[in-house]
């Protein structure tokens, strides 16, 4: 509950008057737009050679690519920030909470233009910690708000919002490469650029990106809000009905459960007419209409606006607070599985380019390959979410992790097979990685309830920080020794471990809710 009484939000009231499909489209527009800006976290791998090369030549000659791996690790501090985001959203409003997160993200990118020219430590704090703090607050607020408008479509809604996070890379990676390396200059075999005309463009890149982010976020924040009244069902039909049915109007309330209503009509005689020949007239009063009117009056009360907007069928089964969740073995199974999934995903996101440039001398091809793979990743996030709604979290994640193990284990073959094979393996691995962000928030809601989803997911995603620290340590101290081939082989073990863990989750207290 908020510390102070919230005022009615006229924008939320306006959105609520739209049809179910239109209002969820408006809400998703805001959430996805925010995720497009904070999703540039995944373009770190594309920018890594540029940033490391600039600092190595102008800021600190001792900086190497391996050292830069600590930056995405602390950008991943957003699990802590997610807890803060949950608190600010409930204390103030989703719009205020999202504004705080977006302001931190945009300001951190703008300040990075100065920091990268002066100190690795300053750049680490600004582009690492500050960006991660803002991303976490904005991330959890946007996705939680979208779920509140469609509580019966958690998998698809969270998948669409997560798709925005993944699609960001496909949009901004080519933009970054076009700004910094428009002449498609090659890197050295070690993955560094040495051309002065390229390196001088790196600081201005951050300024231009900050301007783009600020404009997108300002528009999106207008529609970031919770529904004014409790929503039991979104009123949306199934995805297949929208695809294969030509009539949109027939889908408007396809997701709503209906029950028979008893229509008792009371006959009330009116006073006799002045004419003796006129028969007495009657008026019909429908109890169903009276009930509907009363329901509307009750909904209009401000007290209802104060209630949480999570009133759906699943919410009545289980509602665990963070303290209760931390005592559940189900939480630790999900924590371990997410640790394994985030380790292989972050490794691949951050090192795919430096690996590819060790045998592909085409920077523009790398940017376009990453863009294509990111589009596939975004589409896959929706697909994994839809598959989870139709089957189960266990089936969807098991499929993704098994495929990821195969792609990672065979990734070193692309060095001999060439560009086309590299693009295929890159895209396939990105499709598997799309399951991570789309599925775990769904599992959190299904296992521990909707009421505390922001804080609960914040604690769960702390595993990504732990895996990031392990990845950064391996990259700094062992990457040069073991090389990329053995790194891929070792990393392929992690998604396989996640598969084993998820296969056993059904024997935990809340595990049956996602199997």
SVG drawing of the C-alpha trace seen along z (x, -y; Angstrom):
<svg xmlns="http://www.w3.org/2000/svg" viewBox="-64 -15 113 50">
<polyline fill="none" stroke="black" stroke-width="0.4" points="0.0,0.0 1.2,-3.5 2.2,-5.8 -0.2,-8.4 -3.6,-8.4 -3.1,-8.3 -5.0,-10.7 -7.0,-9.4 -5.0,-9.2 -7.0,-10.8 -4.8,-9.0 -5.5,-5.6 -9.2,-6.5 -9.1,-7.3 -7.2,-4.2 -9.7,-2.1 -12.6,-3.3 -11.0,-1.7 -11.7,1.8 -9.6,4.5 -7.4,5.0 -6.8,1.2 -6.0,0.5 -3.5,3.4 -1.9,2.1 -1.5,-1.4 0.0,0.0 2.3,2.3 3.5,-0.6 4.7,-2.4 6.3,0.6 8.0,1.8 9.3,-1.7 11.0,-1.8 12.4,1.6 13.8,0.7 16.0,-2.0 17.2,0.1 17.6,3.1 20.7,1.5 22.3,3.3 22.6,6.2 24.5,4.0 27.5,4.0 29.1,6.8 28.8,4.7 30.3,1.6 33.0,3.5 35.7,3.3 35.1,-0.4 35.2,-1.3 38.2,0.9 40.1,-0.4 39.4,-4.1 40.4,-3.7 43.5,-1.7 44.7,-4.4 43.6,-7.6 42.6,-7.0 44.5,-4.0 46.9,-1.9 46.6,1.0 42.9,1.5 42.0,4.7 38.8,6.2 38.9,8.7 38.8,5.8 35.7,4.3 33.7,7.4 33.1,6.1 31.0,3.3 28.0,5.4 28.4,7.4 27.5,4.3 25.0,3.1 23.4,6.3 23.1,4.8 19.5,4.1 18.2,7.0 18.8,4.8 17.2,1.9 14.1,4.1 13.4,4.2 13.7,0.4 11.5,0.2 8.8,2.3 8.9,0.0 8.8,-3.3 6.0,-2.0 3.8,-1.1 4.8,-4.1 4.2,-6.7 3.0,-5.5 4.3,-3.4 4.9,-6.6 7.0,-8.2 8.9,-5.0 9.5,-4.5 10.6,-8.2 13.3,-7.7 14.6,-4.7 14.6,-6.3 16.2,-9.5 19.1,-7.4 19.6,-5.4 19.6,-8.4 21.8,-10.6 24.3,-7.7 24.7,-7.3 25.2,-11.1 27.7,-11.2 29.6,-8.3 30.8,-10.6 32.8,-12.5 33.8,-9.5 35.3,-7.4 37.8,-10.2 39.1,-10.6 39.0,-7.4 38.2,-3.7 36.9,-3.8 34.6,-6.8 33.3,-5.1 32.8,-1.9 30.7,-3.7 28.7,-5.8 28.0,-3.3 28.1,-0.3 26.4,-1.0 24.3,-4.0 23.0,-2.5 22.2,0.8 20.3,-1.0 18.1,-2.9 17.5,0.2 16.3,2.3 13.8,-0.3 12.4,-1.0 12.4,2.7 10.3,4.1 7.9,1.1 7.1,1.4 6.6,5.2 4.6,5.2 2.3,2.4 1.6,4.3 0.8,7.5 -1.7,5.6 -3.7,4.7 -3.9,8.4 -3.5,10.6 -4.8,13.7 -2.2,13.3 1.0,13.2 3.1,15.3 2.2,13.5 2.3,10.0 5.6,10.4 7.0,12.1 6.0,9.0 7.5,6.6 10.7,8.7 10.7,8.8 11.2,5.0 14.2,5.6 15.6,8.1 14.6,6.1 16.6,3.1 19.8,4.7 18.6,5.1 17.8,1.4 20.7,-0.2 23.6,2.1 23.6,1.1 23.2,-2.6 26.2,-2.3 28.3,-0.7 27.2,-3.3 28.0,-6.2 31.4,-4.9 32.6,-2.9 30.8,-4.1 33.8,-3.1 33.6,0.5 37.3,0.5 38.6,3.8 39.8,4.7 43.0,6.4 43.2,10.1 43.0,9.3 39.7,7.5 41.0,3.9 40.6,0.9 43.6,-1.4 42.2,-3.9 42.2,-7.4 39.2,-8.6 37.1,-5.7 38.2,-6.2 37.5,-9.9 33.8,-9.1 33.3,-7.0 32.6,-9.7 30.0,-11.5 28.2,-8.1 27.1,-8.3 25.7,-11.8 23.7,-10.9 22.3,-7.7 21.2,-9.7 19.2,-12.1 17.4,-9.2 16.7,-7.5 15.3,-10.7 12.9,-11.3 11.6,-7.7 11.2,-7.6 9.4,-10.9 6.7,-9.7 6.4,-6.2 6.0,-7.6 2.7,-9.2 0.9,-5.8 2.8,-4.0 0.1,-3.6 -1.9,-1.0 -5.6,-0.4 -7.9,-2.6 -10.0,0.4 -9.3,4.0 -9.1,6.2 -10.2,9.8 -9.8,10.7 -8.3,8.7 -11.2,9.5 -8.7,10.7 -9.2,13.9 -6.5,16.4 -3.7,15.5 -4.9,18.1 -8.4,16.5 -6.9,13.1 -4.8,14.7 -7.4,16.9 -10.6,14.9 -11.5,12.1 -13.9,10.4 -12.2,8.4 -15.4,7.5 -16.2,11.1 -12.9,11.3 -13.5,8.4 -14.7,10.4 -13.5,13.8 -11.4,14.2 -14.2,13.3 -16.0,16.0 -19.8,15.7 -22.4,17.2 -26.2,17.3 -28.0,14.4 -31.5,14.8 -33.8,12.2 -36.5,11.6 -38.8,8.8 -41.0,7.0 -44.3,5.7 -45.2,2.4 -48.6,0.9 -48.8,-2.8 -51.5,-5.0 -54.8,-4.7 -55.3,-6.8 -57.7,-9.7 -59.7,-7.8 -62.0,-5.1 -61.6,-3.1 -57.8,-3.0 -56.3,0.2 -53.6,-0.1 -50.1,-0.2 -47.1,1.6 -43.4,0.8 -40.7,3.4 -37.7,3.2 -34.9,5.6 -32.8,6.7 -30.0,7.5 -29.9,3.9 -30.1,2.7 -27.2,5.0 -25.1,3.7 -25.8,0.1 -24.8,0.8 -21.6,2.6 -20.6,-0.5 -21.3,-2.8 -19.1,-0.6 -16.3,-0.6 -16.4,-4.3 -15.6,-4.7 -12.1,-6.0 -11.6,-3.2 -11.5,-0.7 -8.9,-2.8 -6.7,-2.2 -6.9,1.6 -4.2,3.6 -5.0,4.4 -4.2,8.1 -7.7,9.6 -7.6,12.7 -8.2,16.4 -4.5,17.2 -4.2,14.6 -6.6,16.4 -4.4,19.6 -1.1,18.3 0.4,15.0 3.9,15.3 5.8,12.3 9.5,12.1 10.3,13.4 8.0,16.4 9.4,17.0 13.0,17.1 12.0,20.1 10.7,22.1 12.9,24.7 11.0,23.7 12.7,20.3 16.2,21.8 15.5,24.1 14.5,21.1 17.4,19.2 19.9,21.9 18.3,22.3 18.3,18.6 22.0,18.5 22.9,21.1 20.8,19.5 22.0,16.0 25.7,17.2 25.6,18.6 23.4,15.8 25.7,13.0 28.8,14.8 27.4,15.0 26.0,11.5 29.2,9.9 31.8,12.0 30.2,13.1 31.7,10.1 35.3,10.5 35.1,14.2 33.6,13.5 36.2,10.8 39.0,13.3 38.2,14.9 35.7,12.4 37.2,9.1 33.9,7.3 32.6,5.1 29.4,4.2 28.6,7.8 28.9,8.4 26.5,5.6 23.9,6.8 24.3,10.4 23.7,9.2 20.7,7.3 19.2,10.3 19.8,12.5 18.3,9.9 15.1,9.8 14.9,13.6 15.5,13.2 12.6,10.7 10.2,12.9 11.3,15.9 10.5,14.2 6.9,13.9 6.9,17.5 8.4,18.8 5.8,16.9 3.0,18.2 4.3,21.8 4.4,21.4 0.8,20.3 -0.2,23.2 1.9,25.9 4.1,25.1 7.2,23.2 9.0,26.5 8.4,27.7 9.3,24.3 12.5,23.8 13.7,27.4 13.4,27.1 15.3,23.8 18.1,25.0 18.7,28.3 19.0,26.5 21.3,23.9 23.7,26.6 23.9,28.0 24.5,24.6 27.2,23.7 29.0,27.0 29.3,26.8 29.9,23.1 33.7,23.5 32.9,25.3 31.8,21.9 35.5,20.9 35.9,23.4 32.5,23.1 32.6,19.3 30.2,16.4 27.0,18.2 27.4,20.8 28.3,18.1 25.1,16.2 23.1,19.5 24.6,20.4 24.4,16.8 20.7,16.7 19.9,20.1 21.6,19.3 19.8,16.0 16.5,17.7 17.3,20.0 18.4,17.1 15.0,15.4 13.4,17.8 15.3,16.5 13.7,13.1 10.3,14.1 9.8,17.2 11.3,16.5 9.0,13.6 6.1,15.8 7.3,18.6 7.7,16.1 4.0,15.0 2.7,18.5 4.7,19.9 4.6,17.0 1.6,14.9 0.9,11.6 0.8,9.3 4.6,9.1 5.8,10.0 8.1,7.0 10.0,7.6 10.0,11.4 11.4,11.2 14.0,8.7 15.3,11.2 15.2,14.0 17.1,12.1 19.9,11.5 21.2,14.7 22.2,12.8 24.5,10.6 26.2,13.7 26.6,15.3 27.9,12.0 30.6,11.9 31.7,15.4 31.7,14.6 33.8,11.5 36.3,13.3 36.7,16.1 37.0,13.6 39.7,11.5 41.9,14.3 41.3,17.4 40.0,16.3 43.4,15.7 44.6,19.1 41.7,21.4 40.7,19.6 37.2,19.3 36.9,23.0 37.1,24.3 35.1,21.3 32.2,22.4 32.5,26.0 32.5,25.1 29.6,22.7 27.5,25.4 27.4,27.2 25.4,24.4 22.1,24.6 22.3,28.4 22.4,28.0 19.4,25.6 17.5,28.4 18.3,30.9 17.2,28.4 13.9,27.5 13.2,31.2 13.3,31.7 11.3,28.5 8.0,30.5 9.0,32.1 9.2,28.7 6.3,27.1 5.2,24.6 6.9,26.4 3.8,28.1 2.3,24.7 4.8,24.4 4.9,28.0"/>
</svg>
